[in-house]
C-alpha cells in the first residue's frame, strides 16, 4: 500500500465510524418521564469454582440488594442446581456475615473473626463477586484519585 493511500483510508474509516456512531438520533436533554420503575429485581453475578476455574452465575435478589447481599449469597455457596453442574466454592463456611464498607471508590470486606485464611481462588471468588456487585450498585465508574 502506498503512503498516499494510507491517510485517505484512515480518513474514510474515521468518517464511516463517525456516521455509524451517530445513527441519526438527535441529542436531547433530560426527559422527565414520571416515576422511576419499580419491581425490577437486581441481578448479581456470583463466582463459584468448577473444573479448576471461576464460573460466573447470575442470581436474582427478591428483596433489597447491595454488595452485602451478593457477598452473603456467595458465602452460602452454590445452590442445588449449581452443585449438580459441578460447581463448588473454596470460601470457608462462616456463621456470621461479612461486613462490607464503601468509601468513594474504595470497597472493603471484613470477614468474621475466626474465618480461615482464604486461598487464592477463594480470594478471587470474593473480589470478582464484590466488583460485579459494585457495578450493579454504582454503574458509572468512580474516578480514581491520583496519589
N, C-alpha and C positions, 0 to 999 in steps of 0.2 A: 504494500500500500504506500502511495507516495505521501510526502509530508504535506502537500497542499490539500489532499483529500481528507486527512485526519481531522483538522479543525472543522471542516464543513460537516463531517459525520457527527462530531461531538455536538455541534450546534443543533443539528437535526434531532439527535437523541434528546437533548435538553428541551427543545421545543415540544417534542412529542410527549415527554414526561410531564411538562407543564400543562399541556392541553388535556391529557388523560386525568391528571390530578384534580382539575377544576370541575369536571363533569357537568358544567353548566348550571350548578346550583348557586343561586345568589346568596351572598353573605347576609346574615341577619343578626340582630342584637338578641338580647334576652327576650324570650316569648313567654308571657305568663299564660299558663295552660291549666290553672286550677290547682287542686290539692295534689300532694305527692302520692305516688302509687302505694297501695298497701297490699298486704297479703303475699308479697314476694319473699320467698324463703331464701336466706343466704346459702350459698353452696361453698363448702370448703374442700380443699384438696389435702388429703392426709397421705403421708408417705409410709408405706409398710415395706417389708422385705420379702422378696421372692426370687428364688434361683440366684441368690448372691448379689442382688442389685435392688435399688429402691424402686418401688412401684407406686405410682400415683393413683389414688382412689378418690372419687368425688362423693361427698356426703352432704345431704341437705340438713338444715337445722330447723326444727319445728318452732322453737322459741327464740328468744333473743340470742344473737350470735356474738362474735367477737373472737379475738385471738385466744382468750382464755378458754372459750368453748372448743375451739379447734384443738388446742393442746390437750384439753381434758379428753376429747374423743380419741386423740392419738394414744394417750396412755391407757385407754380402755382396750386398745388392741383391735385387731381385725374382727369383724362380725363373723357369724357362722358361714355365710356365703363366701366371704373372702378367705376364710380358713380352708374351705373346701377347694378353693382355687390355688391353695398352696402358700398363701400369704402368712407371714409371721411378723413378729416385732422383736427388736433387740432392746427395747426400753424395759427397765425394771418395773415390776408392779409396785405401786405405792398406795397407801391408804388415804393420804391427804392430797389435796390439789396443789398444783404448782401455782406460784404467784407470778403473774405477768405484769410488767410495767412498761409504759411507753413514755418517752420524754423527747418530744420533737421527732427527730429521725432515728432515735435510739430505741431499741427494744431489748428488754432483759427478762429472763425467765429464771426464777429461783425455785429450785427443786426442794421438796420437803426434806427436813432433817432425816438422816439415816438412809437416804437414797444411795444405792450402789453407784460407783463411778460408771459413766457412760462409755460404751465402746465408740469407735469412730463411726460405725454405721448407725448406732442409736443417736449420736450427736447429729449426724446428717439428717436422720428422720425428723428430729426436733427442729433443727434450723430450717429445713425446707418447708415443713408444715407451717411454722410460725411466719416465715417470709411470705408464703402464699396467702395466709390468713390476713396478714398486714395489708396486702394488696386489695383484698376484698373490703377491708375496713377503710382503707385510705387509698383509693385508686390512683390519685395523682401523686407522683413521686415527690418526696420531700427533698428540697435542695440540700446538698451536703455542705457543711461548713468546712472551710479550709483552715488548716492549722499552721 
